[in-house]
Amino acid sequence: MAEAAQPYDVIIIGGGPGGYNAAIRAGQLGLKVACVEMRETLGGTCLNVGCMPSKALLHASELFELAAKDFAGLGIEVPAPKLNLPQMMKQKGESVTALTKGIEFLFKKNKVDWLKGRGRIDGPGKVVVEGADGSRTYETRNIVIATGSEPTPLPGVAFEDGKVVDSTGALSLPAVPKHLVVVGAGIIGLELGSVWRRLGAQVTVIEFLDRITPGMDTDLATAFQRTLTKQGMTFRLGQKVTAAKTTKDGVELTVEPAAAGAAETVKGDVVLVAIGRRPYTQGLGLETVGIELDKRGFVANDHFRTGKDGIWVIGDVTHGPMLAHKAEEDAVAAIETIAGKAGHVDYNLIPSVVYTYPEVAWVGKTEDELKAAGVAYKTGKFPFTANSRAKINHETDGFAKVLADAATDRILGVHIMGPQAGELIGEACMAMAFGGASEDIARTSHPHPTRSEAVRQAAMGVEGWTMQA
């Protein structure tokens, strides 16, 4: 086995949003850096089979539905749209390729070496890369674990290509299913369910809990479920899937009440299992440096340090929200710490977004969390039905809600369901990062007519002076 002659300052295992951003930042800071990635393309799950391709399909399917249902009412008369699924998948693939090639360019620009192959730790300061042309060992002063996560399997339900699929499979179905059954009412399941419902599928969502989107503010989740139901999704809450049987015609699921009861059969053409994600640590060689996983399978950290000299961890494989932008923040903070700078991430300021129609976004504490913690707070809420831009654009589902400390008025959380909520939440993140009060948003001019005025009106509502509703 050949030895690399010159040691690196940093080797990052994993080329997803955490890994590639860590590599780029290390290069910017003048560190000798390499990134190990086992896929043929950079970008990890997010760019290749996650965030980016799903958004491509969400965008295309939204336009398809708008053309079919809304254009005539706007005075745009066109023939009924016809679905060209191969072309839709082709443009999705072209967009993904452009993005992954963009990361390759950024690697070259910032003098990052891409070590192609599967990486594993082989003791302190050593990384083995199993590539197409064999194995090679590299020496480094620091190792950053950025291997991300993978879909969590469901006991009793085996994946079968084209019939029982995970999120990756659901992004590449060859035809629109007549009936798609989604197991899990989290963000991934609802986004992909939305794609196929818009394209013509009947969609049934089965969820173990008695609500959708755990972690979302209950007020928001209730309104969100109501809207998705109005759009045509069917929800079966408080139920669990215990078995699956594939047949010539599709899949038969055995479904039982979560609180016990008689089982029944639910049939679908395709079943999407979307019950969450788990850290990816398979074959990583953690035992060679004495790192043990915690009870949930994560690599624990203290300010990105694993407790073993020179070994760091970021992104989905460690604690915190399992989101691409969280991994990016981890990456910058960890690399800057390695470089002798200060690095920190406030996970309370990591926003979450559901890219359905309408979008749902939130940051900070939910009302549920504040009540449980006994925090005194005030609420301002404003419906998009009263927002001029939303009303004129016929996109009035949803509301903006601002939660602020009852004594100090400091913003504790912001929750939005409505048009472009994912864009609007950025204002809340910035205000909270600077310790802003609801009055700071309420007394800042927002352009008219824009959807952002809904956030301002909600902030006004914290002190009871909402003006537009």
N, C-alpha and C positions, 0 to 999 in steps of 0.2 A: 504494500500500500504506500503510495508516494506521499511525501510530506510537502506541504507548501512552505516555501523558503521564508517568506516575509509575513510576520503576524499582523493581523488587523487590530485596529482599536476597538471595533464593534462588528460582530456578526449578528444579523437579525434572522431568526428562523420564522419564515412566513412573509408572503408578499402581498397581504391584504391591506386595508386602510391603515391599520396600526403599523404593520411592517414596512410598507413602502413610504409612509410619511416619516417613520423613524429614520429610514435610510436617507431620505432626502435631507432631513434636518441635520443628520450627522455629517453629510457631505457639505452642507452649507457652513457648518462650524469647523470645517477643515479636518475632520476625523477620517482616517482610512477605514472605509466601511464596505461591507458586503451584505447582500440580502439573499437568503436561500428560499427558493420557491419551487415546489414540485409540479405545479401546473405548467402547461406550455405557454401560458400568458400570465402576466402580472395582474394584480388587482384583487386576488382572493375571491371569496364567496360574493362579496358586495358587487364588484364589477362584472364578474363572470356569470354567476347564477343566482344573484340576489337582488340587491337594491336597484341596480341599473337596468337589467332586462325587465324586471317587474314594472319599473316606472315607464319603460318604453311601451309595454303592453297596456298599462293603465291609461296612458295618454291616448294611444291609438283606439282603444275600446271605448273611451269616453267620447272621442270625436265621432265614432261610429254610431253610438247611441244618440248623441245630439243630432246628428244628421237625420236619423230615423224618426226621432220623436219631437224635436224642438225647432228644426229649421222652418217648417211651414208656418208656425206661429209667429216667427220673426219676419215673415214675408220673403223667405228664401225658398223657392219652389224648385226642387231637384227630384230626379227619380229616386225611388227607394234604394238606399245603399246596398251593395252586395259585398259580402265578406270574402276577401281573398286572404285566407289564413296563411298560406305559404309566403306571400309577400309581406304580411304583417310580421311573421317570424324572421324573414330575411332582413327587413329594416332594423329589427331589434338586434340581430346579430351584427349588422354593419356598425350600429352605434356602439355596441360593446367593444368591437374590434378597434374602433377609433380611440376609445378611452384607454384601452390596455396599451395600445401603441404610444399613447401620450405619456404613460408612466415610463415606458422604455426610454423615451426621449428625455424625460426628467432625470432618470438615472444617469444617462450619459452626460447631461448638462452638469450634474452635481458630483460626477466622478464616483458613482456607486457601482460596484461590481455585482452583477447578477449571477449567483451560483445556481445553475439549473439542476434540479434534482430534489430528492427527499433528504431533509437534514435531520440529524440527531446529535445530541450531546454525547461526547465520549470522554467524560471526565472534565475537571476544571480546565477552562481555556481551550477546549478542543471541540470542534464540530466536524462530523463526518457527513459528506454529501454523497449520496448514492445517485449517480447520474447515468445517462444513457451509455456513457463510455467507461463506466466502472465507478469505484469508490475513490474518494480523495479526502484527506484529513487537513483541516485548516486550523491554525492557531490564532487566538484572539485574546485580548485583554478583557473584553466584555461580551457576554452573550445576552441577547434580548429575545425572549420567547414571545412570539406573536402569531401563534398557530391558529387562533380563532376558534370557531365552533362548528358544529354539524347538527343536522336535524335530530331531534330526540325520537327514537323509535317507540312504538306503542306495543306493549306486551300483548301477544295473541294476534297481532295484525302484521303479517309479513308483507314487505314491499314486493310488488310485481310490476314490471315495466308496463306502462300504459293503463294499468288497472288500479293498483294501490301505489300511490306516488307520494314523494315528499315535495318540498317546494321547488326543487330543481326539476323534477319530472313535470310538475304543473306548469312550468314555463315553456314547455316544448311539446305539449299534446298535439298529435297530428290532426285532430278533428275536435270540434266543439261537442262535448258530451251532452246527451239529452238530460241526464241528471247527475250533477256533481255533488257528492257528499263530502263536506269539509269537517274533519274531526279536530276541534279546537277553535275557539272564537277569539283568538288573539289577533295581533296586527297582520301577521303573514297570511293566515287563513282568510281573513276578511278582505284583504287586498286582492289576493288571487281569486277568491270567490267572486269578487266584484268584476274582475276581468271577464271571467267565463259567463257570468250572468248577463253582462252587457252584450256578449256575443251570441247569446241565445240559450244558454243552459238554464235548467231549473237547478237552484242551489239550496241545499239543506245543510245547516250548520249544527253540529252536535257538540255541546260543551258540558264538561263535568260540573263546573260551578253553576250557580244560579244567576249568573250575569255574564255579559260579554266583556272583553278587554280588561282583564284584571290589571290593577295598577292605575287605570284611568279613573278620574273623579267620577263618582257614582252618578251625579247629576248629568254629567257629560255622556257617560256610557248609556244611560237610560234614553236620552234624546237620540243618541247615535243608533241604538238598536231600533228605535221607532222609525227613523229615517230609512235604514236598510230594509226593514220589513216593508215599508211603503214602496220601496223600489222593487221588491219581489223576492227577497231572501226569506227563507223559513228558518226559525230558530227552535232548537230543542235543547233547553237548558236543564241543568241538574240531571244529566244522563251520561252514562259511560258506555264506551264500546269495549266489549270483552273478547270478541272474536271476529274473524273475517274469513269468508269463503269465496274464492273466485269461481265464476261459472263462465260458460260460453258467452253469456249475455252481459256479464258485468261482475258486480261484487255484492255479496250478501253480508251485511253486518249484523252481529248480535248486539243489541242495545238494551241496557238495564237502567233503572233509576239509580242515581248515585247513592241514594239513601236506602237502597235495597227494594226489591220488588220483582214482578214478573218480567221476564225477558221478551223481546219482540225482535222481528227482523226488519231491517231497513235495506232496501235495494237501491243501488246506483250503478251507472255505467262506469264511473271513475270515483275513487275515494282519495282525497287529499288528506294526509296525516300532517297536521300542523300544530302539534302540542308544545312546541318550544324548541330550544336549542341547548346543546350541552357542549362543554369545553372539548376541544380536540387535542388530545395528548398521546394518541396511539404511536408507539414506537419512537418516542421523543428522547429516550435515554435519561429520563429524570433520575432514575435510580443510580446512575453513575456519579451523580453529584449530591446524592442524599436528599433530594426533594421529594416529599410525599404530597399527594393530593389530599384536599380536605374531603369531608363526607359528601359533598356535592360534586366532587370531581374537579374543582378549581385549583389552580396554583395560587396559593395565598401570597399577599405582598404587604410590605410596609413602605409606602412611598415608592412603589415599583420594584423594591428590592425583595428578592425571594428569601433572604436570610443566608444565602450562600454567596461567598465573595465573587463578584464579577458576573452574577447571573441576575437578570432583570426580567420582568414579565409585564405585558400590557394587553389591552383589548379584551375580547370575549373569553379568553382562556383564564382570566382572573376576574375578581369581583367588580361590581358596578354594572350599569346598564349595558346590555349586549347590543350596542349600536355602533355603527361605523364612525360617527363623529365623536363618540366617546373614545374609541380606539385611537383616533387621530390626536385627541387631546392628551391621552396617555403617552403617545409616542413622542410628542414634542417635549412634554415634561420630563420623561425618562431620559431622553437623549441630552437635554439641557443639563440635567443633574449629572449625568456621566461626564459632560464637558466642564463641570465645575460651576455651573450656573444654578439659579434657583428654579425648581420645577414643581408645580402644584396643579391639581385639578379639583374643582368643586363640583362634585357629582349632583348636587342639588340644582345646578345651573345647566345640566345637560337636557335639552328638550327632546320630547318624543313626538313623532308625527305618524299619522295613519293617512296614506295617500289615496284614500277612496274619494268619492264625490258625494257630499262635500268632504273636504279634508278635516281631520281632527288633530289638534296639536296642544301640547301643554308643557309647562315647566314649573318646577318648584313643588310645593306641597298641595295635596288635594284637601278638600273639606273633610274627607274621612280621616286623613292623617292628623289634621289639626284638632278635630274633635277627640280623637283617641289620645292625643298628647295633652289635652286640656288647655290648648292655646286659645286665648280670646282673640277673635278676629272679626273683621267686617267684610261684607261682600258687596260688590257692584256687578250688575249683570245687564247686558244689553243685547236685544235680539236683532238678527240680521234683517228681519222683516221691516225694521225701522231704519235701516241703513240705506241711504239714497242710492249708492252705486249698486249694492246687492239687489235692491228692489227694481231698478231700471234694467238690470241684467237677468232678472228672473232666477236669482240664486239665493233665496231667502231662508233656506233651512239653517237652523243653528243659532248660536249666540256666542258672545264673549263674556268671560267672567274673571273678575280680578278679586283676589283675596289679600287683605292687608291686615297687619297687626292692629288690634283695637286701640292700643295706647300710642304707638309710634308712627303708625301709618306706613311702615315699611312693607313693601310688596312681598308676600309669602308664596304666592302662586298665581299663575295665569292659565286659563283653560279656554280654548276656542274650538268651536265646531262651525265651519263655514267656508266660504270660498277663499282659497289660497291661505288657509290657516297656517300651513307650514312656513309661509313667508312672513306672516304677521307675527309669529311667535318670537322672531328675532329681536323685535323691539323690547319685548318683555325680558328676554335674556340679558340684553344690554342694561336695561334699567335696574334689574336685580343685581347684576355684577357690580354696579356702583352703589349698591345699598339704597336704591331709589324708593321713593314713596309713591303711593297711588296719585297723590297730588302732582307729582312731577310729570306724570303722563297726562293727567287731566288738564294741566295748565300749559301744555306744550302744543303749539299749533300743528294740526295735521291737515294735509291737503284735502280739498273738497272738490268733487265727490270721490272718495276712496273707501275701500273696505276698512282701512286702518282706523277710520273714525269710530268704528264700532268698539275698538279697544279703548280709545279715549273716552267714549261715552260710558263704557263699563267702569273705567277708573273714576270718572265723575260720580258714578253711582255709589262708590264706597262712602262718600260723604253726603250722599243723598241729593245731588244736584244734577242728575242726568237731564239733559235738555231736549233730546230728540225723541224721547219715548215716555 
